[in-house]
Amino acid sequence: MIDEKNLVRQPFARLGFTQDFLKASKIMRLDTIADVLKVEPVDLVDKEGFNYNWLGELVKFLNDHELIHLLQPLPGNNHD
């Protein structure tokens, strides 16, 4: 099994995502989960190519791999 650090750096194409997900990711210029985690949520939803089906697939993948916590804001990094 691949560890969390390596999993988030794997290209989406190697992780079994759908073609629709891969297409949207390419438009958004996001190649890995690590790339997604670098983008503020408010900026992510504004990216060309973003859609909620894409987000749902990402959330399902992270949940299935017990990595959903990665989407939580870091302490002291909340821009509210």
Protein Blocks (a to p, Z undefined) as FASTA:
>chain_A
ZZfklmmmpcfklnopafklmmmmmmnopabfklmmmpcfklmmmpghiafklmmmmmmm
mmmnopmmmmpccehiacZZ
